[in-house]
Amino acid sequence: MTEAQQLETLLELQRDLALEANIDKVLWRITLAATFMLDADRATLYIADQAKNELWSRVLTERGERGESVAALRELRLPLDGRSLAAEVARAGQVLRIDDPYEDPRFDPSVDARTGYRTRSILVVPIDSRDRRRLGVLQAVNHKDGPFHAEDERYAVALASAAGIALEYVQLSTELAAERLRVVKVAEEERHRLARDLHDGVAQTLANAALGIELAQRRAKQDVAGAMSDLGQIRGRLLESQKGLRDILFALRPLVLEDGGLSAAVRALAERIDGTNGCRVVARRVDAEQRFKPEIEAGAFTVIREAANNAIKTGRAPQVSLDLYEDGGAVVAMVEDNGKGFDIATTLANYASRGSLGLLQMRESARLIGAQLSLDSSPGQGTRVRLRIPT
């Protein structure tokens, strides 16, 4: 290809990949451009999966008998710490241009042995994100004239740059989709919890009260004093139900949070839940005056409230302390108890089977408002939940 054709191919590639979120289309389009721009028999784009310590790809492009480019869809996986030129480039981040791969000890000839293909020359370049994270490698095999040239290396680096932008967009799109699912999951759990609280508390009490009033009306025909006693008991249950309803409304959106900010809401929370399950809840150091946007204060209060409720319900803590103070350009909220503690890793790992999303809700709420959440707990040592909100 001429230089003008190569530049035109590169520009067309960048246009085609703009805002493309389908990983298979990105892999196919980049490897297709690589075979043409580099005059290669085939090209492979490997994605780096650091969590699994491997490189993988689902697209392999090859030249057909008439010189056209065809694609064979199959999944390839290579260990990042294994013997292969692709893994070597992924680890070191250096471009490799090799004229005789069989003379290079890093080359693994077993693939050729299995497929009957003969690798004569190879060019491998790293693919990085804008923040220098290794996203993968681009590998071209068998230049039509023998070895790859210096200008081929230059164009391969340009292709890798375009690939990095495209892969980073795919990654961000995937993370955004996952974030939406997590938000929906947490919101759904909160709705279920609210429905359970209303059904088991307020709704049940109202149903029992309606039945009790009906029975009291019948009793009043013969025993007025007894009927009045029954109505007194019903009134007590309704007042208790009213308190439960106010607790639910406070958990959803306390008015004190809107009027007085986080400090006022934390003090109100301590006062409201003090004595629950025999637990002493105190506002120990609450003196932060910084105000945030309503959605940030709501997210922070969700974390504080959830941490305090967890300590009371599951921690069996004799005392829970709530702190809220300013510290070095941030507001720090801390919920600390002297309860039984727990193993954080085990608890998080068992969420799927337990169906509980308490800690997950705290983590998601913190992440959505740009705050840093840390959990410190171990069996028998109590629990400390610390939320740092940048100002």
Rosetta blueprint (number, residue, H / E / L):
1 M L
2 T L
3 E H
4 A H
5 Q H
6 Q H
7 L H
8 E H
9 T H
10 L H
11 L H
12 E H
13 L H
14 Q H
15 R H
16 D H
17 L H
18 A L
19 L L
20 E L
21 A L
22 N L
23 I H
24 D H
25 K H
26 V H
27 L H
28 W H
29 R H
30 I H
31 T H
32 L H
33 A H
34 A H
35 T H
36 F H
37 M H
38 L L
39 D L
40 A E
41 D E
42 R E
43 A E
44 T E
45 L E
46 Y E
47 I E
48 A E
49 D E
50 Q L
51 A L
52 K L
53 N L
54 E E
55 L E
56 W E
57 S E
58 R E
59 V E
60 L E
61 T E
62 E E
63 R E
64 G L
65 E L
66 R L
67 G L
68 E L
69 S E
70 V E
71 A E
72 A E
73 L E
74 R E
75 E E
76 L E
77 R E
78 L E
79 P E
80 L L
81 D L
82 G L
83 R L
84 S L
85 L H
86 A H
87 A H
88 E H
89 V H
90 A H
91 R H
92 A H
93 G L
94 Q L
95 V L
96 L E
97 R E
98 I E
99 D L
100 D L
101 P H
102 Y H
103 E H
104 D L
105 P L
106 R L
107 F L
108 D L
109 P L
110 S H
111 V H
112 D H
113 A H
114 R H
115 T H
116 G L
117 Y L
118 R L
119 T L
120 R L
121 S L
122 I E
123 L E
124 V E
125 V E
126 P E
127 I E
128 D E
129 S L
130 R L
131 D L
132 R L
133 R L
134 R E
135 L E
136 G E
137 V E
138 L E
139 Q E
140 A E
141 V E
142 N E
143 H E
144 K L
145 D L
146 G E
147 P L
148 F L
149 H L
150 A H
151 E H
152 D H
153 E H
154 R H
155 Y H
156 A H
157 V H
158 A H
159 L H
160 A H
161 S H
162 A H
163 A H
164 G H
165 I H
166 A H
167 L H
168 E H
169 Y H
170 V H
171 Q H
172 L H
173 S H
174 T H
175 E H
176 L H
177 A H
178 A H
179 E H
180 R H
181 L H
182 R H
183 V H
184 V H
185 K H
186 V H
187 A H
188 E H
189 E H
190 E H
191 R H
192 H H
193 R H
194 L H
195 A H
196 R H
197 D H
198 L H
199 H H
200 D H
201 G H
202 V H
203 A H
204 Q H
205 T H
206 L H
207 A H
208 N H
209 A H
210 A H
211 L H
212 G H
213 I H
214 E H
215 L H
216 A H
217 Q H
218 R H
219 R H
220 A H
221 K L
222 Q L
223 D L
224 V H
225 A H
226 G H
227 A H
228 M H
229 S H
230 D H
231 L H
232 G H
233 Q H
234 I H
235 R H
236 G H
237 R H
238 L H
239 L H
240 E H
241 S H
242 Q H
243 K H
244 G H
245 L H
246 R H
247 D H
248 I H
249 L H
250 F H
251 A H
252 L H
253 R L
254 P L
255 L H
256 V H
257 L H
258 E H
259 D H
260 G H
261 G H
262 L H
263 S H
264 A H
265 A H
266 V H
267 R H
268 A H
269 L H
270 A H
271 E H
272 R H
273 I H
274 D L
275 G L
276 T H
277 N H
278 G H
279 C L
280 R E
281 V E
282 V E
283 A E
284 R E
285 R E
286 V E
287 D L
288 A L
289 E L
290 Q L
291 R L
292 F L
293 K L
294 P H
295 E H
296 I H
297 E H
298 A H
299 G H
300 A H
301 F H
302 T H
303 V H
304 I H
305 R H
306 E H
307 A H
308 A H
309 N H
310 N H
311 A H
312 I H
313 K H
314 T L
315 G L
316 R L
317 A L
318 P L
319 Q E
320 V E
321 S E
322 L E
323 D E
324 L E
325 Y E
326 E E
327 D L
328 G L
329 G L
330 A E
331 V E
332 V E
333 A E
334 M E
335 V E
336 E E
337 D E
338 N L
339 G L
340 K L
341 G L
342 F L
343 D L
344 I H
345 A H
346 T H
347 T H
348 L H
349 A H
350 N L
351 Y H
352 A H
353 S H
354 R H
355 G L
356 S L
357 L L
358 G H
359 L H
360 L H
361 Q H
362 M H
363 R H
364 E H
365 S H
366 A H
367 R H
368 L H
369 I L
370 G L
371 A L
372 Q E
373 L E
374 S E
375 L E
376 D E
377 S E
378 S L
379 P L
380 G L
381 Q L
382 G L
383 T E
384 R E
385 V E
386 R E
387 L E
388 R E
389 I E
390 P E
391 T L
